[in-house]
Structure formats: C-alpha cells, structure tokens
C-alpha cells in the first residue's frame, strides 16, 4: 500500500501523459462504438504511435484505449441495437428498449456510470490486490475453467422463468454453434462444410451483429416508418439521477466484481463477463418482468462488468507477464517493445513505471466519464431520425461493421442468415441470451474438460484433488440446491396467468 | 426547424463517412481493407514481365543495388494473423524501417483465418507484380505438411526469411527435473505419463514436440492450448510437467519462474548462457527454428524477386532491426530466395513424414 504515498503524482502531469489519456479514451470510445471494431483492433491501430513515446506514455495510452473501447461498445448497442463490441451485446437487451422508449440519455447514463464504477473498482483491485490475486489465479487451470463454465450454463436456468424446454433448446443451439471450426485437441475440422472461412468457427462479431442488429432491422420493418424514437430533447442528456443510481448500486458492485474476476482468468474475456453479469443480475432480481424491456439493471450489470475486465486483465499481465486475451497480448507487445518484461522484476526495478500505469489508468477512467457525457450525447441524436431513415442506416452500419472486422464477405452471409434465423427464433419465444451464453461458454467448457482428461489420463479424480475444484464443485451443488428450492417455492404459489409476457 | 434537421443529416453523413474511412482507410502501417476481388488501383498491367517498374532501372552495375523507392505504389504485406501479436508487430517494424530509410510505403493487411488459407487466397488473387507479399513463419510449413490447407507448397514462392526464434523445452522452476537428462530418465521409466504443453496442434510447436520425442526416444502426452497466455497460466500453475515453445514467448513471462532444459540450433544463446543446446547434449535437432519470412505469388518475374530480396537484405541491415531482434529475443536469420526454397522444401517433406498422410 505504500505506493500510494511513494508515487509522485506530478509525474503524470506531462503533456505526453495527458495526450495519452485524452486521446486514448476518445479513440477508444469511437472505435468501440463502431460495430465490428473492438479493443483488439483499436489497440493494434494505436500501437505504432506508441513506438515513439516513453514507456509510461505508451502503456497509459493503450490502457486508456482499452477502457474507452469497452464503454464505446455500448453506444451503438443502446442507440441502434448493434453491438459495437462482442461484450456490448448484453447491453442491447435492455439498453435498446430504453432508448426506443425515448430515454437514450438515461440508458447511456447507466452505461457510463457503470463503466466508471467497473473501471475504478478493477483498477483499485489492480493497485491493491495484484500480487495476492495473481498467485490465487494460478491455482485456476483447466479443471476449474470447466467447472466455471458449468456454473455459467446453470445460470441460464435462472435466466428464464417460463418455458424451460425452449431455454434448453436455445442452449443446445448455442453449444452447437460453438463447435464449428477446427477442434484444438485433434486438429480436425468440424461442421466447416469444406470452406476455409469456417475453419476458425462462426465469427463472433458476425454472429452477434446478425442475431441482434439484423434481426432488429426486420422487426423495425414491421413498424410504422414514420415513428421516431425520441421526441424530447431533454432525453439526450447522458446522466442518471441520484435516485436512479442508488436503485442499482448493488448491481454495479456485483457486476464490477464479476468483471474483475473474469478479467483475471485468461482466455475467458469481456463477452463472457458481460453476459454472466447480466445473467446474475436477472437471476437474482426480485422482479424480473422488466428485464428485456428496459430494466436499468440490465444495462448496469453488463456495462460495469465489461469495463471491470480491463483492470482485471491487467493483473496477470503486469504481475506475471501472462496475456489473457488478444487485446492484452497487444499491450504485452508494447511492454516488450520498450524493453520491459512485466513481472516481479519490473516492480522491483521500475516501480515508478508500474504505479504510474495504475494511476494513469485510474485518471483515464474518470476522464472517460466526463468525455463520455459530452460526446455520446451528441451521438444519441441519431434517434431523432424517423424509422424510414434509421432502418437502412442500422442495416448499413451493421454490415459494414461485420465486413470491417475481418475483411471477409463470407461473414456477411453468416450475419444475414443469423439475423433471419434469430428474427424467427425471437418471435417463437426462444431465448437468444441463452444461445449467446452457451456459444461463448461452449468452447471453454469443452476444451477445458477434454484437456483436463488428457492431463489426468482419463481420471475424473483430478477434480477431487485440487482445492479450487473442490470449492467450485461445492458451489455448483449449492447453486443447484438454490435453483431447485426457488422452483419448488414458485410452483406452490398461485400462478399469475399473464398471456402477454414473453420469454426473455 | 429545417436547418436543425439539415444539421442532423449532415452530422449523420459525417459519422457514416468516418465509419467507412476508419473501416476501409489505412495508410502507412495501418490496416488496409482492399477487398480481394478489386484490382489494386493504379497498378500496371499484370503481365509485366520484362518491363522495368517506374523509377527503377538496373544500370548494369556489377554489385546489384536497388534504387529506392522500389515502386511508386505501396507494397502490401498480407499477414494471416490478427493484429497485435508477434507476427503482426514484426511487419509493422519492417514497414517503419522501409518508410524511414527507403521511402517505400508498406501497408499491412491483416487477413486471419483458416491457418493461413485466407491469406494465401488473397495473395493469389492479386497480380504477380511484386507489390503484394505474404508473411508467414515456420508454422506455414507445418500446415502444408499436415495437409491442413487446400494449397500445395508450390502455390507460393519463398522470398526471404528475416528472423528466427528458437524452440525450447522448459519446466516450471519448482519442477523436480533439473536437467534434460532428469526428464528423459523419468519419461523412460514412465512412458506416456509426462504432460507437455504447447500452442495448438499441427503447428510448429507441435511439430517440435514430435521431433523431440523421436530424437530423445521417449513418449509423452502433448496437451494443446489455444494461446501462449493460457499455456503460461498452466505452466506457472503447475498442472503441466513441461512445455514447448519459442524463446520469444517464454522470455516474455520468464522471471525466474521457468527453467529451460534445452534449445534448438547449434550454439548457445547470449541471452541464456547457461542453457545447453540439444545438439551439445547429443540430441541433434538440426536447424529447427521458428523462422519468419515472406513469400510471393509464384508467377512473379525473377528480376522483381531479386529486387525484393535485396530490399529485405537492406532492411535487416539497419540498426532498428537489430534493436527489434534484441527486444523480442529473436535472431537474425537472413536467407535469399534460393536457400530459403531449399530448406523450405526439406522441412515440408520432414513434416509430411512426421505427421503421416493426413
């Protein structure tokens, strides 16, 4: 804790660092908002700029871009129903309906405050708890990833209150989609129909943009083309009232913790974090009916989680030099380019640099809040457009976004077909969130289990000899018990027949 | 009212234009998005053999030298990997050096997918005029050898290699194996029990593992991970007995937490003076290296191939290249098209034999 006192904050007040923070955050928000571009591409684009900066400036710039991107994704998610990044997809579920109800500013406000809180909490964790968390994180390996994945899938049961069969089928469809591509353990291609474009699986951005944005375009076609979503100029202000904040403060806290933890675990990612946070918020909510229709908790949870991933992901990176994702790998690359190998040695030899990064990121998060308020309220004005203008714009930007992410026309077809299929599935009351969660968790579950069994030579006993596994299995048992108890209690209550509420 | 609506439309159009520009723009070492079915703008007719390029004349000097810039149009390097990793950064470094010393603009185009197949397709769709180059590493050799690609090795022309990275076998610092011999002894007494991790299957790490097993005469289980990050986590967490990987990936997280048991190639490395090579321990692995290099369209005219080869030789002679190699724990490994082609074909034949007929 002594770094708080030892670090000279004036070291941060150079033009270079200020530029790094302000430009980084703005660039991050814009790149995140453009569908199809995400943190990884954003970081790769600014990497050349960092070659000529000092080491502190480079890392602060990259970290700021990372933080800004995770917020930026929610902008297009809320305003147009297009996920700007994979992680922002969960935000669409409640953010977009709220915007359509004429309150885009409030929706963006929930998201921005969430980004601020998630970012700050995770950076604080980075500052204070790095070393103990990092050594704890090393205890988590394949057996534990498998169990975590299972917990994630179980949470789906908490997502839906009505038709459990359709939820299960949705989960199965999601798992099936995740199996497309080369199997890592045998090198065999699965479900690729002989085309090289499917060898790496169904592209995540194409799939999500298709399922949510393209299907939404079809839904928009069913409405009166002269509808405008927002009439009142007041609603562009990106802010939430104090009362609104206190109503969701626990959601923010839980989401931040979930995001930070997931960020620490390598290979899981911000998409999983935001969906798990959303799932958790919905499962444990007292009144779930508003989820999917503009419930503030449905925006608060995913948005705070995906920004919390930034701080969490930096923990294994700076303490052990382990990059947990492609985005952190770029940041590691920047470290190496400046001749710094992150880890215990870098803390001992260059504490000023390492602590400077933490403080710099903290300031960047706070500045992101202010910059976000003013820039995104301008972007929100797009919703004044009547539907006959908005619909083609949404379709156009979605497809450009999908193309931009991989420069591959094949993925456009994936997006369009996914969109058509999702439109029908949504109207038939299947659960798209369950499908997405299963799609994200599928590879984690499958690969971790198979790798575990390779390592243990087929013995299941490995789950019982590792302390972390035992803890997780106990958690699963408790979880199942709680869900079963809730269902039994619900079955005993007189059932309110509501023919109009839909499934998720 | 009318003015307001007009302002909205204008700002909207600007946003869309910005979106398009960011997605499709790119200059210098940014990412570019030229779709593969659009011919490269302002390029001379494809069958340009025998005609010198603009601004480029070989004036019959005895020592072949290039006049720079090589072409007035930018050179596009197709990188079959996502932006940001080692394979991507190396190309951006080259682009920087080219711009600084030779006034030659190089654009990096990321086309990941299909273990390189998407990148090769993009290369072959462009004209064979030397303005499109394809980057890859020894992993490509393995992909060809295992039959994972819908292409044969003659579908691309080797141009030059620029850097190499050695393979190493390593264990966590608290492992009971202090030397390679300890590991071999344990493996011989317990065949198949050792868990050795690596990145993906049918990659250069996997190929190195198989060769190592054959040369050391032991049996162990290969555990593939999908990235060096998750592999590092497994090694440091102690769930694996050992791992194989390149020096660059290990040194990025090595803080005394891993112990290298052996390196490939012939001499010890300056950075790791205490680590023996497999060769000196009596287990010759040959030249096994994760080399990184460039390929061309097979129909590229020989004079252009030669000019590009000289270009790369000039690039790697610059001090910035040396600095880059230092920082990333790689070594200079310069080959011209002929020697490259030779060992490239040999390696593929070796891999083909190792993986059987897939």
Contacts between the chains, C-beta under 8 A, distances in Angstrom:
chain1	res1	chain2	res2	distance
A	30	B	22	7.9
A	31	B	22	7.5
A	34	B	19	5.4
A	34	B	22	6.2
A	34	B	23	7.1
A	36	B	23	7.0
A	37	B	22	7.1
A	37	B	23	7.2
A	40	B	82	6.6
A	40	B	83	6.5
A	40	B	84	6.0
A	41	B	31	7.3
A	41	B	83	5.9
A	43	B	83	7.9
A	43	B	84	6.1
A	44	B	31	7.2
A	44	B	83	3.2
A	44	B	84	4.3
A	44	B	88	6.7
A	44	B	110	8.0
A	45	B	30	6.2
A	45	B	31	7.0
A	45	B	83	7.6
A	47	B	84	6.8
A	47	B	89	7.3
A	47	B	92	7.1
A	48	B	28	7.5
A	48	B	29	5.2
A	48	B	30	7.6
A	48	B	92	5.9
A	48	B	96	7.3
A	51	B	96	7.0
A	137	B	233	7.7
A	138	B	233	6.8
A	138	B	236	5.3
A	138	B	237	4.2
A	138	B	238	7.7
A	139	B	237	6.4
A	140	B	233	7.8
A	140	B	237	7.2
A	141	B	233	6.7
A	141	B	234	5.4
A	141	B	237	4.8
A	141	B	239	4.4
A	142	B	234	7.1
A	142	B	239	6.8
A	182	B	115	7.6
A	184	B	200	6.1
A	184	B	201	6.6
A	184	B	224	5.4
A	184	B	225	7.9
A	184	B	226	5.4
A	185	B	201	6.8
A	185	B	224	5.9
A	186	B	201	6.8
A	187	B	146	7.3
A	187	B	148	7.1
A	187	B	201	4.2
A	187	B	202	4.5
A	196	B	113	6.6
A	196	B	114	3.4
A	196	B	117	4.0
A	196	B	118	6.0
A	196	B	121	7.4
A	196	B	150	6.6
A	197	B	113	6.5
A	197	B	114	6.9
A	197	B	118	7.1
A	199	B	113	6.7
A	199	B	114	4.3
A	199	B	115	6.7
A	199	B	117	7.1
A	200	B	112	7.3
A	200	B	113	5.4
A	200	B	114	6.8
A	266	B	227	7.8
A	266	B	229	4.6
A	266	B	230	5.1
A	266	B	232	7.8
A	266	B	233	4.9
A	267	B	226	7.1
A	267	B	227	6.8
A	267	B	229	6.7
A	267	B	230	4.5
A	267	B	233	7.9
A	316	B	229	8.0
A	316	B	233	7.4
A	320	B	232	7.4
A	320	B	236	6.4
A	320	B	253	6.0
A	320	B	255	7.7
A	320	B	257	7.7
A	321	B	232	7.5
A	321	B	252	5.6
A	321	B	253	3.4
A	321	B	254	7.8
A	321	B	255	6.9
A	322	B	229	5.3
A	322	B	232	4.5
A	322	B	233	5.7
A	322	B	236	7.3
A	322	B	253	5.8
A	323	B	227	7.8
A	323	B	228	7.4
A	323	B	229	4.4
A	324	B	229	5.4
A	325	B	229	7.3
A	326	B	82	5.9
A	326	B	84	6.1
A	326	B	85	7.3
A	327	B	84	7.5
A	328	B	229	7.3
A	329	B	84	5.9
A	329	B	85	5.8
A	329	B	227	7.7
A	329	B	228	8.0
A	329	B	229	6.8
A	330	B	83	7.5
A	330	B	84	3.5
A	330	B	85	7.7
A	332	B	252	6.2
A	333	B	84	6.3
A	333	B	85	7.2
A	333	B	86	7.2
A	333	B	89	5.3
A	336	B	252	5.9
A	336	B	327	5.9
A	336	B	328	6.2
A	337	B	89	7.2
A	337	B	327	6.0
A	339	B	327	5.6
A	341	B	251	7.1
A	341	B	252	6.5
A	341	B	253	7.6
A	341	B	254	7.6
A	341	B	255	6.9
A	343	B	253	6.7
A	343	B	255	3.9
A	344	B	255	5.4
A	345	B	255	5.3
A	378	B	11	7.6
A	379	B	15	7.5
A	381	B	8	6.1
A	381	B	11	7.4
A	382	B	8	8.0
A	382	B	12	6.4
A	382	B	15	7.7
A	384	B	8	6.2
A	385	B	8	7.1
A	385	B	12	7.3
A	393	B	12	7.4
A	393	B	16	7.3
A	396	B	16	7.5
A	397	B	16	7.2
A	397	B	19	6.3
A	400	B	19	6.4
A	400	B	20	6.6
A	400	B	23	5.8
A	401	B	19	8.0
A	401	B	23	7.5
A	403	B	23	7.3
A	403	B	33	7.8
A	404	B	22	7.8
A	404	B	23	3.4
A	404	B	24	7.3
A	404	B	33	6.8
A	406	B	111	8.0
A	406	B	112	7.2
A	406	B	113	7.1
A	407	B	33	5.0
A	407	B	35	6.9
A	407	B	109	7.6
A	407	B	110	7.6
A	407	B	111	6.1
A	408	B	111	7.7
A	408	B	113	6.9
A	408	B	118	6.9
A	409	B	35	7.4
A	447	B	226	7.1
A	451	B	223	6.0
A	451	B	224	7.7
A	451	B	225	7.5
A	454	B	195	7.4
A	454	B	221	6.2
A	454	B	223	5.4
A	455	B	195	5.0
A	455	B	221	7.7
A	455	B	223	5.9
A	455	B	239	6.2
A	455	B	240	7.3
A	457	B	192	8.0
A	457	B	193	7.4
A	457	B	221	7.6
